[in-house]
């Protein structure tokens, strides 16, 4: 078992102008942990029908919209997004994301363009 992990040399997923992400535990389907570098924010609002999300902001600042409410976010903030909750981020920051269960493209929806950017 590999007890010590480092960021992969290449992003696991990215949207060239908006963000890049690195999956830190690619074999576990019960949860997923990602390191995300937001350049601008999400391009679209997000909605997950199975996974809850926890985000921990490591550095930087921005804005979050969660179920229509806006919040200023920054270093050391923890953001919890329950299942079936529409959200989007805008700003420049680095964060850790934990999803439970792990990301599944079948239960993820982009709902509308991000109006925070």
CNS distance restraints for C-alpha pairs under 8 A (distance, minus, plus):
assign (resid   5 and name CA) (resid  24 and name CA) 7.32 0.50 0.50
assign (resid   6 and name CA) (resid  24 and name CA) 7.86 0.50 0.50
assign (resid   7 and name CA) (resid  22 and name CA) 6.62 0.50 0.50
assign (resid   7 and name CA) (resid  24 and name CA) 6.95 0.50 0.50
assign (resid   7 and name CA) (resid  35 and name CA) 7.92 0.50 0.50
assign (resid   8 and name CA) (resid  12 and name CA) 7.89 0.50 0.50
assign (resid   8 and name CA) (resid  22 and name CA) 6.62 0.50 0.50
assign (resid   8 and name CA) (resid  24 and name CA) 7.94 0.50 0.50
assign (resid  10 and name CA) (resid  22 and name CA) 7.65 0.50 0.50
assign (resid  11 and name CA) (resid  20 and name CA) 6.05 0.50 0.50
assign (resid  11 and name CA) (resid  21 and name CA) 5.43 0.50 0.50
assign (resid  11 and name CA) (resid  22 and name CA) 4.98 0.50 0.50
assign (resid  11 and name CA) (resid  23 and name CA) 7.95 0.50 0.50
assign (resid  12 and name CA) (resid  20 and name CA) 7.72 0.50 0.50
assign (resid  12 and name CA) (resid  21 and name CA) 5.81 0.50 0.50
assign (resid  12 and name CA) (resid  22 and name CA) 4.83 0.50 0.50
assign (resid  12 and name CA) (resid  23 and name CA) 5.91 0.50 0.50
assign (resid  13 and name CA) (resid  20 and name CA) 5.91 0.50 0.50
assign (resid  13 and name CA) (resid  21 and name CA) 5.26 0.50 0.50
assign (resid  13 and name CA) (resid  22 and name CA) 6.74 0.50 0.50
assign (resid  14 and name CA) (resid  18 and name CA) 7.79 0.50 0.50
assign (resid  14 and name CA) (resid  19 and name CA) 5.66 0.50 0.50
assign (resid  14 and name CA) (resid  20 and name CA) 4.06 0.50 0.50
assign (resid  14 and name CA) (resid  21 and name CA) 5.97 0.50 0.50
assign (resid  15 and name CA) (resid  19 and name CA) 5.39 0.50 0.50
assign (resid  15 and name CA) (resid  20 and name CA) 6.28 0.50 0.50
assign (resid  16 and name CA) (resid  20 and name CA) 7.32 0.50 0.50
assign (resid  17 and name CA) (resid  39 and name CA) 6.92 0.50 0.50
assign (resid  17 and name CA) (resid  40 and name CA) 7.06 0.50 0.50
assign (resid  18 and name CA) (resid  38 and name CA) 6.22 0.50 0.50
assign (resid  18 and name CA) (resid  39 and name CA) 5.13 0.50 0.50
assign (resid  18 and name CA) (resid  40 and name CA) 4.71 0.50 0.50
assign (resid  18 and name CA) (resid  41 and name CA) 5.40 0.50 0.50
assign (resid  18 and name CA) (resid  42 and name CA) 6.19 0.50 0.50
assign (resid  18 and name CA) (resid  43 and name CA) 6.62 0.50 0.50
assign (resid  19 and name CA) (resid  36 and name CA) 7.02 0.50 0.50
assign (resid  19 and name CA) (resid  37 and name CA) 5.64 0.50 0.50
assign (resid  19 and name CA) (resid  38 and name CA) 4.35 0.50 0.50
assign (resid  19 and name CA) (resid  39 and name CA) 5.21 0.50 0.50
assign (resid  19 and name CA) (resid  40 and name CA) 6.74 0.50 0.50
assign (resid  19 and name CA) (resid  41 and name CA) 6.58 0.50 0.50
assign (resid  19 and name CA) (resid  42 and name CA) 7.33 0.50 0.50
assign (resid  20 and name CA) (resid  36 and name CA) 5.84 0.50 0.50
assign (resid  20 and name CA) (resid  37 and name CA) 5.44 0.50 0.50
assign (resid  20 and name CA) (resid  38 and name CA) 6.65 0.50 0.50
assign (resid  21 and name CA) (resid  34 and name CA) 6.42 0.50 0.50
assign (resid  21 and name CA) (resid  35 and name CA) 5.61 0.50 0.50
assign (resid  21 and name CA) (resid  36 and name CA) 4.32 0.50 0.50
assign (resid  21 and name CA) (resid  37 and name CA) 6.30 0.50 0.50
assign (resid  22 and name CA) (resid  34 and name CA) 5.38 0.50 0.50
assign (resid  22 and name CA) (resid  35 and name CA) 5.14 0.50 0.50
assign (resid  22 and name CA) (resid  36 and name CA) 6.43 0.50 0.50
assign (resid  23 and name CA) (resid  32 and name CA) 7.26 0.50 0.50
assign (resid  23 and name CA) (resid  33 and name CA) 6.13 0.50 0.50
assign (resid  23 and name CA) (resid  34 and name CA) 4.49 0.50 0.50
assign (resid  23 and name CA) (resid  35 and name CA) 6.65 0.50 0.50
assign (resid  24 and name CA) (resid  32 and name CA) 7.46 0.50 0.50
assign (resid  24 and name CA) (resid  33 and name CA) 5.50 0.50 0.50
assign (resid  24 and name CA) (resid  34 and name CA) 5.46 0.50 0.50
assign (resid  24 and name CA) (resid  35 and name CA) 7.20 0.50 0.50
assign (resid  25 and name CA) (resid  32 and name CA) 6.17 0.50 0.50
assign (resid  25 and name CA) (resid  33 and name CA) 6.12 0.50 0.50
assign (resid  25 and name CA) (resid  34 and name CA) 7.83 0.50 0.50
assign (resid  26 and name CA) (resid  32 and name CA) 7.24 0.50 0.50
assign (resid  28 and name CA) (resid  32 and name CA) 6.85 0.50 0.50
assign (resid  28 and name CA) (resid 102 and name CA) 7.52 0.50 0.50
assign (resid  29 and name CA) (resid 101 and name CA) 6.42 0.50 0.50
assign (resid  29 and name CA) (resid 102 and name CA) 5.13 0.50 0.50
assign (resid  30 and name CA) (resid 100 and name CA) 6.16 0.50 0.50
assign (resid  30 and name CA) (resid 101 and name CA) 4.66 0.50 0.50
assign (resid  30 and name CA) (resid 102 and name CA) 5.67 0.50 0.50
assign (resid  31 and name CA) (resid  98 and name CA) 6.92 0.50 0.50
assign (resid  31 and name CA) (resid  99 and name CA) 5.42 0.50 0.50
assign (resid  31 and name CA) (resid 100 and name CA) 4.35 0.50 0.50
assign (resid  31 and name CA) (resid 101 and name CA) 4.47 0.50 0.50
assign (resid  31 and name CA) (resid 102 and name CA) 4.29 0.50 0.50
assign (resid  31 and name CA) (resid 103 and name CA) 7.92 0.50 0.50
assign (resid  32 and name CA) (resid  97 and name CA) 7.86 0.50 0.50
assign (resid  32 and name CA) (resid  98 and name CA) 5.53 0.50 0.50
assign (resid  32 and name CA) (resid  99 and name CA) 5.09 0.50 0.50
assign (resid  32 and name CA) (resid 100 and name CA) 6.56 0.50 0.50
assign (resid  32 and name CA) (resid 101 and name CA) 6.93 0.50 0.50
assign (resid  32 and name CA) (resid 102 and name CA) 4.53 0.50 0.50
assign (resid  32 and name CA) (resid 103 and name CA) 6.79 0.50 0.50
assign (resid  33 and name CA) (resid  96 and name CA) 7.03 0.50 0.50
assign (resid  33 and name CA) (resid  97 and name CA) 5.59 0.50 0.50
assign (resid  33 and name CA) (resid  98 and name CA) 4.46 0.50 0.50
assign (resid  33 and name CA) (resid  99 and name CA) 6.54 0.50 0.50
assign (resid  34 and name CA) (resid  96 and name CA) 5.67 0.50 0.50
assign (resid  34 and name CA) (resid  97 and name CA) 5.05 0.50 0.50
assign (resid  34 and name CA) (resid  98 and name CA) 6.47 0.50 0.50
assign (resid  35 and name CA) (resid  94 and name CA) 7.47 0.50 0.50
assign (resid  35 and name CA) (resid  95 and name CA) 5.94 0.50 0.50
assign (resid  35 and name CA) (resid  96 and name CA) 4.69 0.50 0.50
assign (resid  35 and name CA) (resid  97 and name CA) 6.38 0.50 0.50
assign (resid  36 and name CA) (resid  94 and name CA) 5.72 0.50 0.50
assign (resid  36 and name CA) (resid  95 and name CA) 5.34 0.50 0.50
assign (resid  36 and name CA) (resid  96 and name CA) 6.20 0.50 0.50
assign (resid  36 and name CA) (resid  97 and name CA) 7.23 0.50 0.50
assign (resid  37 and name CA) (resid  92 and name CA) 7.82 0.50 0.50
assign (resid  37 and name CA) (resid  93 and name CA) 6.21 0.50 0.50
assign (resid  37 and name CA) (resid  94 and name CA) 4.56 0.50 0.50
assign (resid  37 and name CA) (resid  95 and name CA) 6.66 0.50 0.50
assign (resid  38 and name CA) (resid  91 and name CA) 6.95 0.50 0.50
assign (resid  38 and name CA) (resid  92 and name CA) 5.31 0.50 0.50
assign (resid  38 and name CA) (resid  93 and name CA) 5.27 0.50 0.50
assign (resid  38 and name CA) (resid  94 and name CA) 6.00 0.50 0.50
assign (resid  39 and name CA) (resid  91 and name CA) 6.85 0.50 0.50
assign (resid  39 and name CA) (resid  92 and name CA) 4.94 0.50 0.50
assign (resid  39 and name CA) (resid  93 and name CA) 7.00 0.50 0.50
assign (resid  40 and name CA) (resid  90 and name CA) 5.69 0.50 0.50
assign (resid  40 and name CA) (resid  91 and name CA) 5.00 0.50 0.50
assign (resid  40 and name CA) (resid  92 and name CA) 5.52 0.50 0.50
assign (resid  40 and name CA) (resid 117 and name CA) 7.29 0.50 0.50
assign (resid  41 and name CA) (resid  88 and name CA) 7.46 0.50 0.50
assign (resid  41 and name CA) (resid  89 and name CA) 5.02 0.50 0.50
assign (resid  41 and name CA) (resid  90 and name CA) 3.87 0.50 0.50
assign (resid  41 and name CA) (resid  91 and name CA) 5.44 0.50 0.50
assign (resid  41 and name CA) (resid  92 and name CA) 7.05 0.50 0.50
assign (resid  41 and name CA) (resid 117 and name CA) 7.23 0.50 0.50
assign (resid  42 and name CA) (resid  88 and name CA) 5.91 0.50 0.50
assign (resid  42 and name CA) (resid  89 and name CA) 5.63 0.50 0.50
assign (resid  42 and name CA) (resid  90 and name CA) 6.41 0.50 0.50
assign (resid  42 and name CA) (resid 114 and name CA) 6.65 0.50 0.50
assign (resid  43 and name CA) (resid 113 and name CA) 6.20 0.50 0.50
assign (resid  43 and name CA) (resid 114 and name CA) 5.55 0.50 0.50
assign (resid  44 and name CA) (resid  88 and name CA) 6.87 0.50 0.50
assign (resid  44 and name CA) (resid 110 and name CA) 5.64 0.50 0.50
assign (resid  44 and name CA) (resid 111 and name CA) 6.57 0.50 0.50
assign (resid  44 and name CA) (resid 112 and name CA) 5.41 0.50 0.50
assign (resid  44 and name CA) (resid 113 and name CA) 4.37 0.50 0.50
assign (resid  44 and name CA) (resid 114 and name CA) 4.65 0.50 0.50
assign (resid  45 and name CA) (resid  86 and name CA) 6.44 0.50 0.50
assign (resid  45 and name CA) (resid  87 and name CA) 5.41 0.50 0.50
assign (resid  45 and name CA) (resid  88 and name CA) 4.69 0.50 0.50
assign (resid  45 and name CA) (resid 110 and name CA) 5.62 0.50 0.50
assign (resid  45 and name CA) (resid 111 and name CA) 5.41 0.50 0.50
assign (resid  45 and name CA) (resid 112 and name CA) 5.51 0.50 0.50
assign (resid  45 and name CA) (resid 113 and name CA) 6.25 0.50 0.50
assign (resid  45 and name CA) (resid 114 and name CA) 5.55 0.50 0.50
assign (resid  46 and name CA) (resid  86 and name CA) 5.57 0.50 0.50
assign (resid  46 and name CA) (resid  87 and name CA) 5.36 0.50 0.50
assign (resid  46 and name CA) (resid  88 and name CA) 6.14 0.50 0.50
assign (resid  46 and name CA) (resid 108 and name CA) 7.27 0.50 0.50
assign (resid  46 and name CA) (resid 109 and name CA) 5.88 0.50 0.50
assign (resid  46 and name CA) (resid 110 and name CA) 4.90 0.50 0.50
assign (resid  46 and name CA) (resid 111 and name CA) 6.12 0.50 0.50
assign (resid  47 and name CA) (resid  83 and name CA) 7.80 0.50 0.50
assign (resid  47 and name CA) (resid  84 and name CA) 5.96 0.50 0.50
assign (resid  47 and name CA) (resid  85 and name CA) 5.87 0.50 0.50
assign (resid  47 and name CA) (resid  86 and name CA) 4.79 0.50 0.50
assign (resid  47 and name CA) (resid  87 and name CA) 6.74 0.50 0.50
assign (resid  47 and name CA) (resid 108 and name CA) 5.90 0.50 0.50
assign (resid  47 and name CA) (resid 109 and name CA) 5.16 0.50 0.50
assign (resid  47 and name CA) (resid 110 and name CA) 6.46 0.50 0.50
assign (resid  47 and name CA) (resid 111 and name CA) 6.92 0.50 0.50
assign (resid  48 and name CA) (resid  52 and name CA) 7.39 0.50 0.50
assign (resid  48 and name CA) (resid  83 and name CA) 5.82 0.50 0.50
assign (resid  48 and name CA) (resid  84 and name CA) 5.53 0.50 0.50
assign (resid  48 and name CA) (resid  85 and name CA) 7.05 0.50 0.50
assign (resid  48 and name CA) (resid  86 and name CA) 7.80 0.50 0.50
assign (resid  48 and name CA) (resid 107 and name CA) 5.71 0.50 0.50
assign (resid  48 and name CA) (resid 108 and name CA) 4.68 0.50 0.50
assign (resid  48 and name CA) (resid 109 and name CA) 6.41 0.50 0.50
assign (resid  49 and name CA) (resid  83 and name CA) 5.57 0.50 0.50
assign (resid  49 and name CA) (resid  84 and name CA) 5.03 0.50 0.50
assign (resid  49 and name CA) (resid 107 and name CA) 5.27 0.50 0.50
assign (resid  49 and name CA) (resid 108 and name CA) 6.62 0.50 0.50
assign (resid  50 and name CA) (resid  83 and name CA) 5.81 0.50 0.50
assign (resid  50 and name CA) (resid  84 and name CA) 7.53 0.50 0.50
assign (resid  50 and name CA) (resid 101 and name CA) 7.17 0.50 0.50
assign (resid  50 and name CA) (resid 107 and name CA) 6.15 0.50 0.50
assign (resid  51 and name CA) (resid  82 and name CA) 7.61 0.50 0.50
assign (resid  51 and name CA) (resid  83 and name CA) 5.63 0.50 0.50
assign (resid  51 and name CA) (resid  99 and name CA) 5.90 0.50 0.50
assign (resid  51 and name CA) (resid 100 and name CA) 5.13 0.50 0.50
assign (resid  51 and name CA) (resid 101 and name CA) 5.25 0.50 0.50
assign (resid  51 and name CA) (resid 102 and name CA) 6.93 0.50 0.50
assign (resid  51 and name CA) (resid 103 and name CA) 7.02 0.50 0.50
assign (resid  51 and name CA) (resid 107 and name CA) 7.98 0.50 0.50
assign (resid  52 and name CA) (resid  80 and name CA) 7.62 0.50 0.50
assign (resid  52 and name CA) (resid  81 and name CA) 5.77 0.50 0.50
assign (resid  52 and name CA) (resid  82 and name CA) 4.78 0.50 0.50
assign (resid  52 and name CA) (resid  83 and name CA) 4.94 0.50 0.50
assign (resid  52 and name CA) (resid  99 and name CA) 5.59 0.50 0.50
assign (resid  52 and name CA) (resid 100 and name CA) 5.49 0.50 0.50
assign (resid  52 and name CA) (resid 101 and name CA) 7.32 0.50 0.50
assign (resid  53 and name CA) (resid  79 and name CA) 7.96 0.50 0.50
assign (resid  53 and name CA) (resid  80 and name CA) 5.82 0.50 0.50
assign (resid  53 and name CA) (resid  81 and name CA) 4.99 0.50 0.50
assign (resid  53 and name CA) (resid  82 and name CA) 6.57 0.50 0.50
assign (resid  53 and name CA) (resid  83 and name CA) 7.93 0.50 0.50
assign (resid  53 and name CA) (resid  97 and name CA) 6.76 0.50 0.50
assign (resid  53 and name CA) (resid  98 and name CA) 5.64 0.50 0.50
assign (resid  53 and name CA) (resid  99 and name CA) 4.59 0.50 0.50
assign (resid  53 and name CA) (resid 100 and name CA) 6.73 0.50 0.50
assign (resid  54 and name CA) (resid  78 and name CA) 6.92 0.50 0.50
assign (resid  54 and name CA) (resid  79 and name CA) 5.66 0.50 0.50
assign (resid  54 and name CA) (resid  80 and name CA) 4.66 0.50 0.50
assign (resid  54 and name CA) (resid  81 and name CA) 6.37 0.50 0.50
assign (resid  54 and name CA) (resid  97 and name CA) 5.66 0.50 0.50
assign (resid  54 and name CA) (resid  98 and name CA) 5.12 0.50 0.50
assign (resid  54 and name CA) (resid  99 and name CA) 6.55 0.50 0.50
assign (resid  55 and name CA) (resid  77 and name CA) 8.00 0.50 0.50
assign (resid  55 and name CA) (resid  78 and name CA) 5.56 0.50 0.50
assign (resid  55 and name CA) (resid  79 and name CA) 5.03 0.50 0.50
assign (resid  55 and name CA) (resid  80 and name CA) 6.55 0.50 0.50
assign (resid  55 and name CA) (resid  95 and name CA) 6.48 0.50 0.50
assign (resid  55 and name CA) (resid  96 and name CA) 5.61 0.50 0.50
assign (resid  55 and name CA) (resid  97 and name CA) 4.51 0.50 0.50
assign (resid  55 and name CA) (resid  98 and name CA) 6.49 0.50 0.50
assign (resid  56 and name CA) (resid  76 and name CA) 6.37 0.50 0.50
assign (resid  56 and name CA) (resid  77 and name CA) 5.86 0.50 0.50
assign (resid  56 and name CA) (resid  78 and name CA) 4.62 0.50 0.50
assign (resid  56 and name CA) (resid  79 and name CA) 6.57 0.50 0.50
assign (resid  56 and name CA) (resid  95 and name CA) 5.38 0.50 0.50
assign (resid  56 and name CA) (resid  96 and name CA) 5.18 0.50 0.50
assign (resid  56 and name CA) (resid  97 and name CA) 6.59 0.50 0.50
assign (resid  57 and name CA) (resid  73 and name CA) 7.86 0.50 0.50
assign (resid  57 and name CA) (resid  74 and name CA) 6.13 0.50 0.50
assign (resid  57 and name CA) (resid  75 and name CA) 5.03 0.50 0.50
assign (resid  57 and name CA) (resid  76 and name CA) 5.23 0.50 0.50
assign (resid  57 and name CA) (resid  77 and name CA) 5.45 0.50 0.50
assign (resid  57 and name CA) (resid  78 and name CA) 6.60 0.50 0.50
assign (resid  57 and name CA) (resid  93 and name CA) 7.12 0.50 0.50
assign (resid  57 and name CA) (resid  94 and name CA) 6.08 0.50 0.50
assign (resid  57 and name CA) (resid  95 and name CA) 4.34 0.50 0.50
assign (resid  57 and name CA) (resid  96 and name CA) 6.65 0.50 0.50
assign (resid  58 and name CA) (resid  74 and name CA) 7.97 0.50 0.50
assign (resid  58 and name CA) (resid  75 and name CA) 5.29 0.50 0.50
assign (resid  58 and name CA) (resid  76 and name CA) 5.95 0.50 0.50
assign (resid  58 and name CA) (resid  93 and name CA) 7.41 0.50 0.50
assign (resid  58 and name CA) (resid  94 and name CA) 5.45 0.50 0.50
assign (resid  58 and name CA) (resid  95 and name CA) 5.05 0.50 0.50
assign (resid  58 and name CA) (resid  96 and name CA) 7.28 0.50 0.50
assign (resid  59 and name CA) (resid  74 and name CA) 6.69 0.50 0.50
assign (resid  59 and name CA) (resid  75 and name CA) 4.66 0.50 0.50
assign (resid  59 and name CA) (resid  76 and name CA) 7.48 0.50 0.50
assign (resid  59 and name CA) (resid  93 and name CA) 5.52 0.50 0.50
assign (resid  59 and name CA) (resid  94 and name CA) 5.44 0.50 0.50
assign (resid  59 and name CA) (resid  95 and name CA) 7.17 0.50 0.50
assign (resid  60 and name CA) (resid  74 and name CA) 5.76 0.50 0.50
assign (resid  60 and name CA) (resid  75 and name CA) 5.98 0.50 0.50
assign (resid  60 and name CA) (resid  91 and name CA) 7.94 0.50 0.50
assign (resid  60 and name CA) (resid  92 and name CA) 5.86 0.50 0.50
assign (resid  60 and name CA) (resid  93 and name CA) 4.08 0.50 0.50
assign (resid  60 and name CA) (resid  94 and name CA) 6.52 0.50 0.50
assign (resid  61 and name CA) (resid  72 and name CA) 7.54 0.50 0.50
assign (resid  61 and name CA) (resid  73 and name CA) 5.55 0.50 0.50
assign (resid  61 and name CA) (resid  74 and name CA) 4.12 0.50 0.50
assign (resid  61 and name CA) (resid  75 and name CA) 6.68 0.50 0.50
assign (resid  61 and name CA) (resid  91 and name CA) 6.06 0.50 0.50
assign (resid  61 and name CA) (resid  92 and name CA) 6.02 0.50 0.50
assign (resid  61 and name CA) (resid  93 and name CA) 5.56 0.50 0.50
assign (resid  62 and name CA) (resid  72 and name CA) 5.99 0.50 0.50
assign (resid  62 and name CA) (resid  73 and name CA) 5.29 0.50 0.50
assign (resid  62 and name CA) (resid  74 and name CA) 6.41 0.50 0.50
assign (resid  62 and name CA) (resid  89 and name CA) 7.08 0.50 0.50
assign (resid  62 and name CA) (resid  90 and name CA) 5.47 0.50 0.50
assign (resid  62 and name CA) (resid  91 and name CA) 4.00 0.50 0.50
assign (resid  62 and name CA) (resid  92 and name CA) 6.28 0.50 0.50
assign (resid  62 and name CA) (resid  93 and name CA) 7.10 0.50 0.50
assign (resid  63 and name CA) (resid  70 and name CA) 6.77 0.50 0.50
assign (resid  63 and name CA) (resid  71 and name CA) 5.61 0.50 0.50
assign (resid  63 and name CA) (resid  72 and name CA) 4.64 0.50 0.50
assign (resid  63 and name CA) (resid  73 and name CA) 5.57 0.50 0.50
assign (resid  63 and name CA) (resid  89 and name CA) 5.71 0.50 0.50
assign (resid  63 and name CA) (resid  90 and name CA) 5.25 0.50 0.50
assign (resid  63 and name CA) (resid  91 and name CA) 6.33 0.50 0.50
assign (resid  63 and name CA) (resid 116 and name CA) 7.32 0.50 0.50
assign (resid  64 and name CA) (resid  70 and name CA) 5.59 0.50 0.50
assign (resid  64 and name CA) (resid  71 and name CA) 5.16 0.50 0.50
assign (resid  64 and name CA) (resid  72 and name CA) 6.44 0.50 0.50
assign (resid  64 and name CA) (resid  73 and name CA) 6.68 0.50 0.50
assign (resid  64 and name CA) (resid  87 and name CA) 7.10 0.50 0.50
assign (resid  64 and name CA) (resid  88 and name CA) 5.77 0.50 0.50
assign (resid  64 and name CA) (resid  89 and name CA) 4.49 0.50 0.50
assign (resid  64 and name CA) (resid  90 and name CA) 6.53 0.50 0.50
assign (resid  65 and name CA) (resid  69 and name CA) 5.37 0.50 0.50
assign (resid  65 and name CA) (resid  70 and name CA) 4.44 0.50 0.50
assign (resid  65 and name CA) (resid  71 and name CA) 6.41 0.50 0.50
assign (resid  65 and name CA) (resid  87 and name CA) 5.32 0.50 0.50
assign (resid  65 and name CA) (resid  88 and name CA) 5.34 0.50 0.50
assign (resid  65 and name CA) (resid  89 and name CA) 6.45 0.50 0.50
assign (resid  65 and name CA) (resid 116 and name CA) 7.86 0.50 0.50
assign (resid  66 and name CA) (resid  70 and name CA) 6.50 0.50 0.50
assign (resid  66 and name CA) (resid  71 and name CA) 7.98 0.50 0.50
assign (resid  66 and name CA) (resid  81 and name CA) 7.71 0.50 0.50
assign (resid  66 and name CA) (resid  85 and name CA) 7.03 0.50 0.50
assign (resid  66 and name CA) (resid  86 and name CA) 5.97 0.50 0.50
assign (resid  66 and name CA) (resid  87 and name CA) 4.45 0.50 0.50
assign (resid  66 and name CA) (resid  88 and name CA) 6.87 0.50 0.50
assign (resid  67 and name CA) (resid  85 and name CA) 6.04 0.50 0.50
assign (resid  67 and name CA) (resid  86 and name CA) 5.29 0.50 0.50
assign (resid  67 and name CA) (resid  87 and name CA) 6.25 0.50 0.50
assign (resid  68 and name CA) (resid  86 and name CA) 7.87 0.50 0.50
assign (resid  68 and name CA) (resid  87 and name CA) 7.91 0.50 0.50
assign (resid  73 and name CA) (resid  77 and name CA) 6.40 0.50 0.50
assign (resid  74 and name CA) (resid  93 and name CA) 7.78 0.50 0.50
assign (resid  81 and name CA) (resid  85 and name CA) 6.39 0.50 0.50
assign (resid  81 and name CA) (resid  87 and name CA) 7.74 0.50 0.50
assign (resid  86 and name CA) (resid 111 and name CA) 7.92 0.50 0.50
assign (resid  88 and name CA) (resid 114 and name CA) 6.61 0.50 0.50
assign (resid  88 and name CA) (resid 116 and name CA) 7.93 0.50 0.50
assign (resid  89 and name CA) (resid 116 and name CA) 7.32 0.50 0.50
assign (resid  90 and name CA) (resid 116 and name CA) 5.82 0.50 0.50
assign (resid  90 and name CA) (resid 117 and name CA) 5.74 0.50 0.50
assign (resid  91 and name CA) (resid 117 and name CA) 7.74 0.50 0.50
assign (resid  99 and name CA) (resid 103 and name CA) 6.73 0.50 0.50
assign (resid 103 and name CA) (resid 108 and name CA) 7.82 0.50 0.50
assign (resid 104 and name CA) (resid 108 and name CA) 6.55 0.50 0.50
assign (resid 105 and name CA) (resid 109 and name CA) 7.98 0.50 0.50
